[in-house]
Amino acid sequence: MENQLVWKDEYSIGVDTIDKEHKRLFKIINKLFAFSEEEKKSQWACQEGIKFFKDHAMKHFAEEEKYMASIDYKDIQTHKHIHAAFRQKTLPALEEELEQSDFSPEAVDHFLGVCAGWLIGHTQTEDRAITGESSSKWGDLLPSDQVNALEKTIVQLIYDMFQLESRAISEVYGGEKFGRGIYYRLVYGTRQDEKWEIVLVFEEKLLINTVGKVLGLHTNKLDSMLINATRYTAQQFVGRIREHLPDADLEEMQEENLLTYEQFQKLFEKEQPQVSLLFDTGTGYFAFCAIAPHLLENGVGNAINSDNAIAEIEEYLTQHEASKAAQKPKILVIDDSLTIRQGMKQLLEENYEISMASSGLAAIRSITLDRPDLVLLDYEMPVCDGRQVLEMIRSDETLTDLPVFFLTGRVDPESVKKVIPLKPEGYLSKYLKPEEIKSNIDKFFERKNG
């Protein structure tokens, strides 16, 4: 049986009733994994199994929320919001995929993989915060009804301004990098002398395909005209949604900055957002983040004003293009072992930009947001093994040529035979000396660039 969700002691949060339910959900998912591998089972039986998991998960959510209320857990509303997002957005989208594919094996695997990944991540972060072992990352989010209203407003505005049918793909965007991004920060004051920061993140190709086309620009490159047009378009955009930020009472804009990704990351790590939404517009990603109220500190970036706007934008574009030219090749390391991931990062980070993923699901998200130049993929992982992850990658026609090396301890003929049709770039044994692994990777890029 290839797929098994293994319960580990570290998943326990120390509350007996919750831990027992988590274990039970693990068992249900494992039964469904085993069930999905038996091709003779009927679609009706598969539907019933998934319905049982869904109903049991919803029952568990209700019982967990009841427990949180009994101990007066301070972040109960945030926790309930996360439950609601999974129940109202994630599960319906997965069920729609199942129905449209007539419960294909791939769709069933995707359903189970997402549910398993969500359950593990939620258990280790938000559930652990119930006992005080950690703190919720999203403790300051606006109530779900306000976030939903804002989400609908943004979707409508994107359509009104650019005729793009967009959809929210995350209500808890964590500041992950997607493609080449432009990070535009606006600061607004309130009548209570507080300040709100709003950061809009545009994928570069989104700007070129929207604002650029409105301007009649026939280019695939950012320039001063496009950046200036984006600034004023963004200000109008925020102006139209200010009324949908409850209790914000925003007055006129006080400051604006163009940020590098590193500056954006530091800002995001330092402050907890009240709103953090990620949208897929069909032609590029867009994020809307609001952080408030707090007292801002210096050092975020130079404020743009009428005296320095031209110089600041030209400097930003120069840095943006320089960062492109100096950008190291990107490698994504996919391995469930933290030791392996960190070891590969230390081995390669001097010459390459390294990102890491601990599961197939995290890997697909990372590849979608920021395509790497090379993937190093572990063969043996829980939930989705390396072969299944590579199948998911190859199922996307835009990723059929993405180079993937298996980095694994399994180099037996049977394992190799299974993945040959998926066209991996090759195999690297984990038992090779580190310098040999790096030498093989260096040679790959030399061939690619030669």
NUGU-962209 format. One record per residue: residue in three letters; x, y, z of N, C-alpha, C in turn. Coordinates in steps of 0.02 Angstrom, whole numbers, plus 50000, padded with zeros to 5 digits. Example, Ala and Ser with C-alpha at 12.3 -4.5 7.8 and 13.67 -1.06 7.14 Angstrom:
BEGIN
ALA506604971650390506154977550390506604983550390SER506424988850354506844994750357506455000250394
//
This chain:
BEGIN
MET500434994050000500005000050000500455006250000GLU500425010249947500915015649938500775021649982ASN500145023549990499965029550027499735027750097GLN500075030350147499855029550216500035035850255LEU499545038450291499645044350332499835041950402VAL500455043050421500725040150483500645045150540TRP500295043050593500225047250653500885047450691LYS501085053450709501705054250748501535057550815ASP501925056050866501805058850932501805066550931GLU502205069350885502265076650883501605079950861TYR501135076050832500495078850812500025079750872SER500165076350928499745076950987499805083951017ILE499235086751036499255093351067499145092951142GLY499015086851169498935086051241498225086551266VAL497745087051220497035086951239496755080351214ASP496575075951260496425069051243495865068451191THR495315072051200494755071351154494935073651084ILE495325079151079495525081651013496025077050980ASP496515074551019497015070050991496685063650965LYS496195060951002495855054850980495495056050914GLU495175061850907494825063350845495305064250787HIS495885067450800496385068150747496625061250724LYS496745056750771496965049950753496415046450711ARG495795047650730495245044450694495205047150622LEU495295053650614495295056550547495865053750505PHE496455052750537497015049750502496825042750476LYS496495038850520496295032050501495795032050443ILE495325036850445494835037250391495175038850325ILE495645043650326496005045350265496405039350240ASN496715035650286497095029750265496645024550233LYS496045023550260495575018850230495385021050160LEU495295027650152495135030250085495715029450037PHE496325030450062496915029350020496925022149995ALA496835017450042496835010350024496265008849976PHE495695011849991495095010849951495215013249879SER495535019149871495625022049805496095018049761GLU496515013849793496995009849755496675003449728GLU496065001849750495714995949725495244997949668GLU495464996849608495124999549549494414997049540LYS494254991149570493604988249558493044991349601LYS493234995549648492734998649690492295003449649SER491665003949667491205008149629491255015449647GLN491035019649600491025026949613490575028449672TRP490005025049676489535026249730489865025049798ALA490235019449804490565017849867491095023049883CYS491445025449832491955030649842491635037149867GLN491065038849837490705044849859490505044249933GLU490265038349951490045037250020490625037850068GLY491205035150049491795035550092492025042650103ILE492025046650049492225053650055491715057650095LYS491075056050084490555059450123490635057950198PHE490815051750214490925049950284491495054050314PHE492045054650276492605058750301492385065950312LYS492035068750263491815075750267491365076750328ASP490875072350337490405073050393490765072450460HIS491245067750463491615066750525492055072850540ALA492365075550488492795081450497492375087350522MET491775088250493491345093750514491125092950588LYS490985086550606490795085150676491385086750722HIS491985084950701492585086350741492685093850748PHE492605097650694492675104950698492205107750751ALA491585105450751491085108050799491295106350870GLU491535100150881491735098150948492365102050970GLU492825103150924493425106850940493255114050958GLU492795117050921492585123850935492225124251003LYS491855119051019491525118751084492035118551140TYR492575114551130493105114151181493445120951188MET493595124251133493925130851136493495135851175ALA492845135451164492395139951200492395138451275SER492455132051292492435130051363493045132551402ILE493605133651367494215136051401494335143451387ASP493845146651355493905153851337494525155151296TYR494655150951246495235151851202495185158551167LYS495695162651173495655169551150495615170251074ASP495885165351037495885165750964495345161250932ILE494815159950969494305155350944493995157750879GLN493885164250872493555166750811494005165650750THR494645166750758495115165450703495115158150684HIS495135153750736495145146550724494505144450688LYS493935147150709493305145450677493295147950605HIS493615153650593493655156350525494055151550479ILE494595148750505495005144050466494605137750452HIS494245135250502493805129450491493295131050436ALA492995136950441492475138850393492745139350322ALA493355142050315493655142550249493765135650218PHE493985130950259494095124050234493415120950215ARG492925122050257492265119150246491905122350186GLN491965128950179491565132550130491915133650063LYS492595133250063492955134650001493355128649976THR493795126050021494245120749999493855114349982LEU493435111950028493075105750015492595106249955PRO492205111649948491775112049889492165111949823ALA492745115349821493155115349760493405108349744LEU493615104649796493855097849786493285093249763GLU492695094049793492125089949774491905091449703GLU491955097649682491785099449613492265096049564GLU492905095949583493405092549541493245085049536LEU493055082049592492875074949592492295073549544GLU491775077649549491185076549508491325077649434GLN491705082949419491855084349348492285078949316SER492685075549357493125070349330492825063349337ASP492185062949360491865056449374492285052249423PHE492535055549473492915052349526493515048449497SER493895051949454494495048849426494995047449482PRO495445042549473495955041149524496375047349541GLU496515051349489496925057349501496565062349546ALA495915063249533495525068049573495445065549644VAL495335058949652495275056149719495935056949757ASP496495055549724497145056449756497255063749776HIS497045068349731497125075449747496705077349807PHE496075075049809495635076349866495955074049931LEU496195067749931496475064849992497135068350011GLY497545069849961498175073149975498085080050006VAL497615083949978497475090650006497205090150077CYS496735085450087496435084750154496965082550205ALA497395077750185497915075450230498405081050246GLY498625084650195499095090150205498805095650249TRP498165097350237497835102450277497785100150349LEU497595093850360497505091250427498155091450467ILE498705089350435499355089350469499565096450487GLY499525100950437499735107850448499315111250501HIS498665110250497498205113450545498325110750616THR498455104350621498575101250687499205104050718GLN499735104850678500375106850705500435114350719THR499985118350691500025125550702499435128150743GLU498855128650710498275131650743498025127550802ASP497995120850795497755116750851498245116950910ARG498895117050895499385117350948499345124050985ALA499125129150950499065135750983498515135751036ILE498035131151031497505130751082497785129651151THR498325125651155498615123851220499165128751241GLY499295133751199499815138651216500515136551197GLU500585130851162501255128651141501525132951084SER501085136251048501285140850995500755146150991SER500845150950946500335156150938500085155950866SER499455157850858499155157950792499485163350749LYS499635161450688499925166250641499415171350619TRP498775169550626498245173650598497775176250653GLY498075178150709497665180250766497325186850758ASP497535190950709497255197650702496835198550640LEU496625193150608496225193750548495545196850562LEU495285200450512494605203050518494115197150520PRO493525198150548493015192850548492875190350478SER492685184050472492595180950407492085184450363ASP491545187050393491035190250351491315196550319GLN491755200150355492055206150328492575204350274VAL492965199050286493445196850236493095194550172ASN492545190850180492165188450122491885194250081ALA491635199350116491365205250082491915208850043LEU492505209450075493065212750042493305208649982GLU493335202149990493535197649935493085198649874LYS492425198749886491945199649831492045206449798THR492175211549838492285218249811492895218349766ILE493435215149788494055215149748493945211349682VAL493605205649686493465201749625493075206049576GLN492575209749601492165213949557492575219749528LEU493015222749570493425228249546493915226049493ILE494205220149502494675217549452494315216649385TYR493695214449389493305213649327493125220449297ASP492895225049340492695231649315493285235349282MET493875234849312494445238649288494815235249230PHE494825228449231495235224949182494875219349144GLN494225218449158493835213049126494155206249136LEU494415205049195494715198549212494275194949263GLU494145188549249493765184349296494255181449346SER494295184249405494775181949455494425177949509ARG494825174449548494555170649605495065170649661ALA494825171049722495265170749780495505163649790ILE496155162649797496415155949808496715155149877SER496745160649915496955160049985496725166250023GLU496455164950084496265170350129496805171450181VAL497335167450178497895168150225498545167850186TYR498615172450138499225172950098499805174750144GLY500315170450144500865171250192501465175050167GLY501395178650111501955182450084502415178450039GLU502175172550015502595168449972502745172249907LYS503315170649879503525173849816503165170549759PHE502895174549712502615171549651502885175349591GLY503265171649549503545174649489503955180849504ARG503955185449456504275191949466503755196749492GLY503835199049553503325203049585503505210449591ILE502995214649589503055221849605502665222949669TYR502995225849719502715226549786502615234049800TYR501995236049804501825243149811501475244249877ARG501765248349919501525249649987501225256649992LEU500635257050021500295263450032500145264050107VAL500235269950134500105271250205499555276450211TYR499045274850250498485279450261498425280950335GLY498265287150352498125288950421497375288350435THR497195288650498496495288550519496365294550564ARG495755295750578495575301350622495795300150694GLN495945293850709496185292050776496945292250780ASP497265295150729497995295650725498335288750725GLU497995283950698498305277450686498485277150612LYS498845271850594499045271250524498905264250499TRP498705263950437498595257650403499105256950346GLU499395251150341499815249650283499425244950237ILE499415246550174499125242150124499655240550072VAL499775234150061500265232050011499905228149956LEU500005230449895499745227049836500325223649801VAL500235217349787500765213449753500505211449684PHE500885213449633500695211849564501225207349533GLU501005201949502501475198249461501645202649400GLU502275202849382502495207349329502085206449265LYS501955200249246501585199049184500865201449189LEU500585201849250499915204449259499895211849241LEU500395215649264500415222749248500485223949173ILE500925220049142501045220849070500415219349031ASN500025214349054499435212149017498805216149035THR498845220449085498245224349103498395231849094VAL498755234649141498915241849137499295243349073GLY499755238949054500145240048993499715240248931LYS499225235848928498785235648869498325241748867VAL498095243948927497675250048929498065255948901LEU498715256148916499145261648892499345260648819GLY499195254748791499385253448722500115251648715LEU500425249348770501135247648768501225240548740HIS501655239948690501795233448661502495231348682THR502535229148745503185227348773503095221848825ASN503615218148836503605213148890504065215248947LYS504175221748951504655224349000504345230149039LEU504495230549103504265236249142504645242549123ASP504315248249125504655254549115504335259749161SER504605265749160504365271049205503635272649194MET503425272849130502725274449116502255269249146LEU502445262949140502015257549166501995257749243ILE502575259049274502585259449348502165265249372ASN502235271049340501835276849361501095275649352ALA500915272649295500205271149283499945266149335THR500365261349354500175256549405500055259949472ARG500505264649489500425268249553499735271549557TYR499555275149506498925278949509498325274349501THR498395269049462497865264049458497755260749525ALA498305259049559498265255849625497945260449676GLN498115266849673497825271649720497065272249710GLN496845272149646496125272249632495795265849657PHE496145260249647495895253749668495775253749744VAL496285255949782496225256149855495685261149876GLY495655266749840495145271649856494445268849851ARG494345264349804493675261549794493495256049844ILE494005253349878493845248149927493935250549999ARG494145256850008494235259250077493595258650118GLU493035259750086492395259450123492225252450146HIS492585247450118492445240450136492935237950190LEU493355242350216493785240550272493455243050335PRO493085238850370492685241050428493115244350482ASP492845249850508493155253450563493835256350546ALA494025256150483494685258850465494685266450467ASP494145269450442494085276750443494705279950411LEU494895277350352495505279650320495425286650291GLU495935290850300495945297350270496385297250209GLU496675302750190497085302950129497735299050137MET498005296850081498645293150082499195297750107GLN499605295050151500155298850181500835297250150GLU500895291150126501555288950102501475283150053GLU501935282550007501945276849961502675274649949ASN502765268249938503435265549925503395259749876LEU503925258949838504015252949799504525248649836LEU504345242449853504755238249895505085232649855THR505675230649876505955224449851505615218649886TYR505705212649859505395206849892505675205949962GLU506325207349971506635206550037506325211450087GLN506205217650066505875222550110505165220350126PHE504815217850076504135215350087504135209550136GLN504605205050129504665199250174504765201550246LYS505215206250256505355208750324504735212050353LEU504385215850313503765219050335503255213750356PHE503195208550315502695203350327502875199150388GLU503515197950398503725194050456503635197950521LYS503705204450517503685208750576502975210150599GLU502515210650552501835212650569501335207150551GLN500805206650588500265201950573499715205550535PRO499535203250475499025206750436498325205550461GLN497905210450450497195209750464496825206750404VAL497105207850345496845205050283497435202850241SER497405196750212497945194550169497655189650118LEU497465192450061497115188650009497545187649947LEU497525181749919497885180349857497385178349803PHE497445181549744496975180349689497335177849627ASP496995173449591497235171349525496785174749475THR497065179049433496675182849384496625179349317GLY496985173849309497005170449244497575172849201THR497845178649217498415181249179498995183249225GLY498935181349288499455182849337499145183349406TYR499565183049457499325183249526499315190449553PHE498865191449601498795197949634498645196749708ALA498975200449752498855199749824498675206549853PHE498215206349902498005212349938498125211050012CYS498545215050043498715214150114498615220750150ALA498285220350208498185226250250498435224950320ILE498845229550345499155228750411498995235050451ALA498655234250509498475240050548498125237850612PRO498045242450661498415248650664499075247750702HIS499565251550687500195251450723500595257650705LEU501115259050742501545264650727502105262250682LEU502175265250624502675263150577503365265550598GLU503865261850579504555263750593504905265450528ASN505455268950532505835270750473506195264650446GLY506425265150385506845259850357506485255150310VAL505835256150298505475251750252505685253250181GLY505795259350165505975261350097505885268850090ASN506165271650037506095278850028505385280650005ALA505095285550038504425287650018504455291349951ILE503955290149909503925293449844503525299749851ASN503795305349826503425311649825503555315249760SER503255321049752503305324549688504015326449670ASP504435327449721505125329549707505575323849685ASN505435317849709505905312349694505595306649655ALA504965307349632504625301749600505005298849541ILE505245303249497505595300849437506225297049456ALA506605299949502507245296849522507115290249559GLU506605290249603506465284049641506235278349596ILE505815279949547505565274749502506125272149457GLU506535276649433507095274449391507575270049431GLU507695271949494508135267949537507825261149550TYR507165261049561506825254649573506865250149513LEU506755252949453506795248949392507505246349380THR507995250549395508695248449388508835242549433GLN508615243049497508725237549545508335231349524HIS507725232449498507305226849476507645222949420GLU507905226749370508235223449313508895220349335ALA509255223749380509885221049405509775214549442SER509235214249481509095208149518508925202349471LYS508615204049414508485198949363509135196249335ALA509585200949317510215198949286510645194949334ALA510615196849398511045193549447510715187449479GLN510115185949459509745180649491510075173849480LYS510155170349535510445163649531509915158749504PRO510135153349473509655148149454509265145749515LYS508615144449505508185142449561508105134949564ILE508225132149623508145125049635507635123949691LEU507155119549678506665117649729506845110749755VAL506945110249821507105103849854506465101249887ILE506245095349866505635092349893505825086049931ASP505755086249997505945080550039505585081250106ASP505315075750132504975076150196505465076450255SER506105075450242506615075850295506895082850300LEU506805085950358507085092650369507835092550364THR508145087150388508875086550385509125086750313ILE508795083050269508985082950198508885089850167ARG508305092950181508165099450151508685104550172GLN508835104850237509325109650261510025108050235GLY510185101550230510835099650205510935101750132MET510415100850091510455102850021510485110450015LYS510135113950059510155121250057510865123750072GLN511175120950124511855123050142512355121250087LEU512245115550054512695113350001512665117849940LEU512055120349924511955123549858511835131049860GLU511685133949919511435140849921511945146049899GLU512585144349899513085149249876513005150749802ASN512815145749764512765146549691512055146549664TYR511575144649706510885143949682510395146949732GLU509815149149706509265151449749508855145249768ILE508835143649832508535137449855507865138749888SER507355135249865506715135049901506595127749920MET506165126749971506075119949997505345118450008ALA505165112050001504495109750014504535102950048SER504095101850098504125095650136503625090450112SER503215092250062502715087550037502575089149964GLY502235084449931502045085549862501585091449853LEU501115092249900500635097749895500975104549902ALA501435105049950501805111249958502235112549896ALA502485107249865502905107949806502505110749747ILE501905108049737501495110449681501325117849690ARG501175119749751501035126849765501645131149750SER502225128849772502845132649762502995133249687ILE502925127849650503065127949578502575132549542THR501945132449563501445136649532501585144049543LEU501785145749603501905152849620502575155349593ASP503075151149593503745153549573504125147649542ARG504065146949477504345141149442505095140749450PRO505355134949472506085134149479506405132149412ASP507065132249411507445130049352507595122549357LEU507575119949418507715112849428507365110549492VAL507105104449492506795101549551507195095449573LEU507355095149638507655089249668507115085949710LEU506915079849690506315076749717506475070149752ASP506275069649815506345063449851505855058249823TYR506065051949820505625046649794505135044249847GLU505385043349908504965040449961504735045950009MET504085047650005503785052550049503095049950069PRO502845051950129502165049950149501645053750108VAL501035051150107500465053950071500555053549996CYS500985057549967501125057249895501875055749887ASP502045050149854502745048649845503005052549784GLY503665051849772503975055749718503675054549650ARG503505048249636503205046749571502545050349562GLN502125050549615501485053949610501565061449604VAL502065064149639502195071349633502405073049562LEU502835068949532503055070249464502475069349415GLU502015064749429501415064049388501005070449389MET500925073449450500545079649456500895085249417ILE501555085549421501925090649385501825089849310ARG501905083749286501855082449214501145083149187SER500635082849232499945083549210499785090649188ASP500215095449208500135102449187500545103349124GLU500215105049069500565105449005501115110749005THR501075115649050501595120849053502215118349091LEU502165112449122502725109949162503015103449134THR502825101749073503075095449044503825095449034ASP504115101449027504835101849016505225104149078LEU504885104249136505235106349198505735100849218PRO506375102449222506875097249239506795094849312VAL506765088249321506685085249387507195079749396PHE507605080349448508065075049469507765071649530PHE507755065049529507595061449590508215061349634LEU508145063749695508675063449745508445058349797THR508705052349794508395046849830508895041349848GLY508685037349896509075031449913508855025349873ARG508325026149832508065020649792508275021349720VAL508725017149698508935017249629508865010249599ASP508415006149628508304999449603507954999649535PRO508054994749493507764994749425507004995649424GLU506654992649472505924993049472505685000249483SER506005003849530505825010749544505975015249484VAL506555013949453506745017849394506245016749337LYS506045010449328505585008649273504915012249280LYS504685013149342504035016249354504005023549331VAL504575027049335504565034249321504855036149253ILE505115031349216505405032949151504905036449105PRO504255034249103503775037749059503655045049078LEU503825046949140503725053849163504315058349147LYS504825055549116505405059349090505765063449144PRO506005060049198506435063749244507095065349211GLU507425070549235508075072349208508595067149226GLY508505063849284508975058649304508895057049378TYR509355052949402509365050749472510005053149505LEU509945055349567510525056749609510445052949674SER510905048649690510865044749751511035049049812LYS510645048249865510785051749927511435049449959TYR511675043749936512285041049965512915043749931LEU512825047849880513405051049849513705056149899LYS514345057449891514655062749931514355069449911PRO514275074049959513965080549943514295084049883GLU514955083749879515295087049823515115083849756GLU514965077249757514765073949695514065076049675ILE513615076749724512935079049709512965086049678LYS513355090449709513405097349683513725097449614SER514225093149604514555092849538514065090849484ASN513625086049498513125083949450512635089549433ILE512445093349485511985098949474512325104449435ASP512945106049452513325111049414513375109149341LYS513515102849328513585100549258512925101049221PHE512365099749256511715100449224511615107549199PHE511765112549242511665119549222512165121749169GLU512765118849170513255120449118512995117949050ARG512705111949049512425109248987511835113548964LYS511425115449011510815119248996510985126048967ASN511505129248995511685136048974512215136148919GLY512475130248903513025129948855512795130548782
//
